[in-house]
Amino acid sequence: MATTPGAPALPAMFARYRDRVEQELFRSVPDGEDTALYTLLRYHLGWVDQQGHPQVNALSRGKALRPTLCMFACEALEGDLSWALPTAAALELIHNFSLIHDDIQDQDLERRHQPTVWSIWGMPKALVAGNALQCVGDAALLNISRLDVGPDTALKVSRLLTESYMDMIQGQCLDLAFESSTTIGTQDYLDMIARKTGALIRTGAEIGASLATQDPAALAAFSRFGDSLGRAFQIRDDYLGIWGDEATTGKPAGNDIRRRKKSYPVVFGLEQAEGRSREDLLKLYSQDELDDEDVYRVQTILEETGAREHTQLLAETSAKEALAALDGISLPSWAEDEAEALVDFLARREY
C-alpha cells in the first residue's frame, strides 16, 4: 500500500500531557473486587493482557486525542491544568466506551493491534463492559468537585460533555442507517461524522477553553478549531481504512471495503461514478461478502473517480480551516507551534 510521503510523527503535544492524563485515567478506572469486569476495561485500554497481567505496549493504547485537546486548550489560554484533568479522563473513557460498542456493531476483530473485547469475551460481556466504561467516564467527571472550580463552570462542563456524547451516539445511529442506503450524499456523510467523530473532539477543545476563560471569542475559536479537527481526523481515517498500511494501522488492508462501509471515499465514488463503474459499485455493496478481487475492483473504481485524491484534499483543507479558526485570538508561540504540528499530523498521519 502506498503511504503519504513525509508522514509526520506523533506531535509533541501528546507527550506534553500523556503522563498526567494516564495517571488520572488510572485513578478513574476501578481495580475492585469484580476483577472479571475490570479486566475487560483495562484490556481494552491497553493496560493489561487477556489474563489481567500488566502489559506495556504503546501500540494497544490510543493516541488520547480528545483529552490532549482539552489539556492543550486550557493551557494555551493560561488556565489551571489541574482543572482540566478530570474532564480529560472522562473524555477518553467516554470515547473508549463507544469504541467497544462500535467494534460489536461493525464486527471488527482487531483494534490497536490486538483482538477486540467482543471477539474474546463475546458480545454480551462486551456490551456490559462498554456500559461500565460509560459509567466510569461519568464518575471521572465528578472528580472536578474536588477542585476549586465554580459550580456554574462545573455544570457547564458536565452539560457540554453529556450533550456531546449524546451527539456521538446519534451519529453512530446515522452511520448504521447509511449502511443500507445508496442515496446518501457527501454532505449527509459530513453531517454524520460531525456528530459521530467530531462531537467529542470539538467538546474536548471547548471544555479546555471553558476552564481557562469566559471570553466568547476564544471559546468560539476553540469550538471551530475542534470541529475542523474532527473532520480532518475522520476523513483521514476513512482514507486509511481503504489505502492504509495494515502493519501501521493495525487493521486489515481494505478493511472498510470488506465491511461494505459507506466511508467518505465510497460516498464520493458513488456520486461521481457513471455507467458500468457505478453499476459495479452498487452491485458489490449489495453483496453479503466481498473477496479480494471485489475489494480490488472497488479500489480501482474509487481511483478512477478521483476519490483517493479528493479525500486527502478534504482532510488537508479541514486541517487548514482548523488553524484558521485560531487566527483571531492571542496564543503563546509554543501553542501556535504545537497547534500547527497537530494539524499537520492529523491530516497526514499513517495510523
C-alpha positions in Angstrom: 0.0 0.0 0.0 1.2 3.5 -0.8 1.9 5.8 2.1 1.9 9.6 2.2 5.5 10.9 1.6 7.0 12.5 4.7 4.1 11.4 7.0 4.6 13.3 10.3 5.4 11.7 13.7 3.2 12.0 16.7 3.4 15.7 17.7 5.0 16.8 21.0 1.6 17.9 22.2 0.7 14.3 23.1 3.9 13.8 25.1 3.3 17.1 26.9 0.2 15.7 28.7 0.5 11.9 28.4 1.8 11.1 31.9 -0.7 13.4 33.7 -3.7 12.1 31.6 -2.7 8.5 32.1 -2.3 8.9 35.9 -5.8 10.5 36.0 -7.2 7.6 34.0 -5.5 5.0 36.3 -7.2 6.8 39.2 -10.5 6.8 37.5 -10.8 3.2 36.4 -11.6 1.0 39.5 -9.4 -2.0 40.3 -12.0 -3.5 42.6 -13.3 -6.9 43.6 -15.1 -7.6 40.3 -11.8 -8.3 38.5 -13.6 -10.0 35.6 -15.3 -6.8 34.6 -12.4 -4.5 35.2 -10.0 -6.8 33.3 -12.2 -6.2 30.2 -12.0 -2.4 30.7 -8.3 -2.4 31.4 -7.6 -4.8 28.5 -9.4 -2.5 26.1 -7.5 0.5 27.4 -4.2 -1.4 26.7 -3.1 -1.7 30.3 -3.3 -5.5 30.8 -3.4 -8.6 28.7 -6.3 -11.1 28.4 -5.3 -12.7 31.7 -5.2 -9.4 33.5 -1.4 -9.2 33.7 0.1 -5.7 33.3 1.4 -5.1 29.8 3.5 -2.2 28.4 2.5 -1.9 24.8 2.1 1.6 23.4 0.5 0.2 20.2 -2.5 -1.2 22.1 -3.2 2.2 23.7 -5.0 5.1 21.9 -3.5 8.4 21.0 -5.7 10.2 23.6 -6.5 13.0 21.1 -9.6 14.2 23.0 -8.0 14.6 26.4 -4.9 16.1 24.8 -7.0 18.7 23.1 -8.8 19.5 26.4 -5.4 20.0 28.2 -3.9 22.0 25.3 -6.8 24.4 25.1 -6.8 25.0 28.8 -3.0 25.6 29.0 -2.9 27.7 25.7 -5.4 30.1 27.3 -3.3 30.1 30.6 -5.8 28.1 32.6 -5.1 25.7 35.5 -4.2 22.3 34.1 -5.3 20.5 37.2 -8.9 21.7 36.5 -8.8 20.0 33.0 -7.6 16.6 34.2 -11.0 15.1 35.4 -12.7 16.1 32.1 -9.7 14.9 30.1 -10.0 11.5 31.7 -13.8 11.5 31.2 -13.4 12.3 27.5 -11.1 9.4 26.9 -13.2 7.0 28.9 -16.4 8.0 27.1 -14.7 7.7 23.7 -13.5 4.2 24.6 -16.9 3.1 25.7 -18.1 4.0 22.2 -15.2 2.0 20.6 -16.2 -1.2 22.4 -19.8 -0.8 21.1 -18.6 0.2 17.6 -16.5 -3.0 17.4 -19.5 -5.1 18.2 -21.7 -3.3 15.7 -19.1 -3.4 13.0 -17.9 -6.9 13.8 -14.3 -5.8 14.0 -11.9 -8.4 15.2 -9.0 -6.2 15.9 -8.3 -2.7 17.3 -5.0 -1.1 18.1 -3.1 -4.2 17.1 -4.9 -6.6 19.5 -8.2 -8.6 19.4 -11.3 -6.7 20.2 -13.1 -7.2 23.5 -16.2 -8.8 22.0 -14.1 -11.2 19.8 -12.5 -12.6 23.0 -15.3 -12.5 25.6 -18.4 -12.4 23.4 -21.0 -9.7 22.7 -22.9 -9.8 26.0 -19.9 -9.2 28.1 -18.5 -6.6 25.7 -21.8 -4.7 25.9 -21.6 -4.7 29.7 -18.0 -3.6 29.5 -18.9 -0.7 27.2 -21.8 0.3 29.5 -19.5 0.1 32.5 -16.9 2.3 30.8 -19.5 4.9 30.2 -20.4 4.9 33.9 -16.7 5.2 34.8 -16.4 8.2 32.5 -19.3 9.9 34.1 -17.9 9.2 37.5 -14.5 10.6 36.4 -16.0 13.9 35.6 -17.3 14.2 39.1 -13.7 14.5 40.3 -13.9 18.1 39.2 -15.8 18.7 42.5 -12.5 18.2 44.4 -11.1 21.2 42.8 -11.7 24.9 43.2 -14.0 25.1 40.1 -17.0 27.3 40.4 -20.4 25.5 40.3 -21.5 27.3 37.2 -18.4 26.2 35.3 -18.6 22.7 36.6 -22.3 22.5 35.5 -21.4 23.9 32.1 -18.6 21.3 31.6 -20.9 18.5 32.6 -23.6 19.7 30.2 -21.1 20.0 27.3 -19.8 16.5 27.8 -23.2 14.8 28.2 -24.6 16.6 25.1 -21.6 15.8 23.1 -21.7 12.1 23.7 -25.5 12.0 23.0 -24.5 13.7 19.7 -21.9 11.0 19.2 -24.5 8.2 19.8 -26.9 9.9 17.3 -24.1 10.0 14.8 -23.5 6.3 15.2 -27.1 5.6 14.6 -27.0 7.6 11.4 -23.8 5.7 10.4 -25.6 2.4 10.9 -28.6 3.6 8.8 -26.3 4.6 6.0 -25.1 1.0 5.6 -28.4 0.1 3.9 -28.6 3.2 1.7 -27.0 4.0 -1.6 -28.6 7.5 -1.9 -26.6 9.4 0.8 -24.5 12.3 -0.4 -21.2 13.7 0.7 -22.9 16.4 2.7 -25.0 13.8 4.5 -21.9 12.0 5.4 -20.1 15.1 6.7 -23.1 15.9 8.8 -23.0 12.4 10.3 -19.2 12.5 11.2 -19.6 15.9 12.7 -21.7 14.0 15.3 -20.1 10.6 15.5 -16.5 11.6 15.5 -16.5 15.4 15.7 -18.6 15.9 18.8 -16.2 14.7 21.4 -13.2 16.2 19.6 -14.9 19.6 19.4 -16.0 19.3 23.0 -12.6 18.5 24.3 -11.3 21.8 22.9 -14.5 23.6 24.1 -14.2 22.3 27.7 -10.5 23.0 28.0 -11.1 26.6 26.8 -14.1 27.0 29.2 -12.0 26.0 32.1 -9.5 28.8 31.3 -11.6 31.7 30.2 -15.1 33.1 29.7 -14.0 35.2 26.6 -16.7 34.4 24.0 -14.2 34.9 21.1 -11.8 32.4 22.5 -14.5 29.9 23.2 -15.9 30.2 19.7 -12.4 29.9 18.2 -11.6 26.7 20.0 -15.0 25.3 19.2 -14.4 25.9 15.4 -10.9 24.5 15.9 -12.2 21.3 17.3 -14.9 21.0 14.8 -12.5 21.2 11.8 -10.0 18.9 13.5 -12.7 16.3 14.0 -13.5 16.4 10.3 -9.8 16.2 9.3 -9.3 13.3 11.7 -12.2 11.2 10.4 -11.6 11.9 6.7 -8.0 10.9 7.0 -9.2 7.8 9.0 -11.5 7.0 6.0 -8.5 7.3 3.7 -6.5 4.9 5.8 -9.5 2.5 6.0 -9.1 1.8 2.3 -5.5 2.8 1.4 -3.7 2.5 4.8 -0.8 0.1 5.5 -2.0 -2.9 7.6 1.2 -3.1 9.6 0.9 0.5 10.6 -2.9 0.9 11.1 -3.4 -2.4 12.9 -6.4 -3.2 10.7 -6.6 -5.5 7.6 -5.9 -3.7 4.3 -9.1 -2.6 2.6 -11.0 -3.3 5.8 -13.7 -0.7 5.3 -14.5 -2.1 1.8 -14.7 -5.6 3.1 -17.3 -4.4 5.6 -19.1 -2.5 2.8 -18.7 0.6 5.0 -20.0 3.8 3.4 -16.9 5.9 4.3 -16.3 9.2 2.6 -14.3 7.8 -0.4 -17.1 5.4 -1.2 -19.9 8.0 -0.9 -17.8 10.3 -3.1 -17.3 7.5 -5.6 -21.0 6.7 -5.7 -21.7 10.3 -6.5 -19.1 10.5 -9.3 -19.1 7.0 -10.9 -21.1 6.5 -14.0 -22.2 3.7 -16.3 -20.5 0.3 -15.6 -18.4 1.6 -12.8 -21.4 2.8 -10.8 -23.3 -0.4 -11.5 -20.4 -2.5 -10.2 -20.1 -0.4 -7.1 -23.8 -0.8 -6.3 -23.7 -4.5 -7.0 -20.6 -5.1 -4.9 -22.0 -3.1 -1.9 -25.2 -5.2 -2.1 -23.3 -8.4 -1.6 -23.1 -10.1 1.8 -19.4 -10.7 1.4 -16.5 -9.3 -0.7 -13.4 -11.3 -1.6 -10.0 -9.9 -2.5 -11.0 -9.5 -6.2 -14.1 -7.5 -5.2 -12.0 -5.2 -2.9 -9.6 -4.6 -5.7 -12.4 -3.7 -8.1 -13.8 -1.2 -5.6 -10.4 0.4 -5.1 -10.0 0.6 -8.9 -13.3 2.4 -9.3 -12.5 4.8 -6.5 -9.2 5.6 -8.0 -10.9 6.3 -11.4 -13.4 8.7 -9.8 -10.6 10.6 -8.1 -11.9 9.6 -4.6 -8.4 9.0 -3.3 -7.1 12.4 -4.1 -10.3 14.2 -3.2 -10.4 12.5 0.2 -6.9 13.5 1.1 -7.5 17.1 -0.2 -10.6 17.4 2.1 -8.5 16.2 5.1 -5.9 18.8 4.4 -8.4 21.6 3.7 -10.2 20.8 7.0 -6.8 21.0 8.8 -6.1 24.4 7.3 -9.6 25.5 8.5 -8.7 24.4 12.0 -5.6 26.6 12.1 -7.5 29.5 10.6 -10.1 29.2 13.4 -7.3 30.3 15.9 -6.1 33.2 13.9 -8.2 35.8 15.7 -7.0 35.0 19.3 -3.7 35.6 21.0 -1.8 32.4 21.9 1.7 31.8 23.2 4.2 31.0 20.5 4.6 27.4 21.8 0.9 26.9 21.5 0.8 28.1 17.9 3.7 25.8 17.0 2.1 22.8 18.6 -1.3 23.5 17.0 0.4 23.6 13.6 2.2 20.3 14.3 -1.1 18.6 15.5 -3.0 19.8 12.4 -0.3 18.5 10.1 -0.2 15.2 11.8 -4.0 14.6 11.7 -4.2 15.4 8.0 -1.3 13.2 7.0 -1.0 10.5 9.7 -0.5 6.9 8.9 -2.1 5.4 12.0 
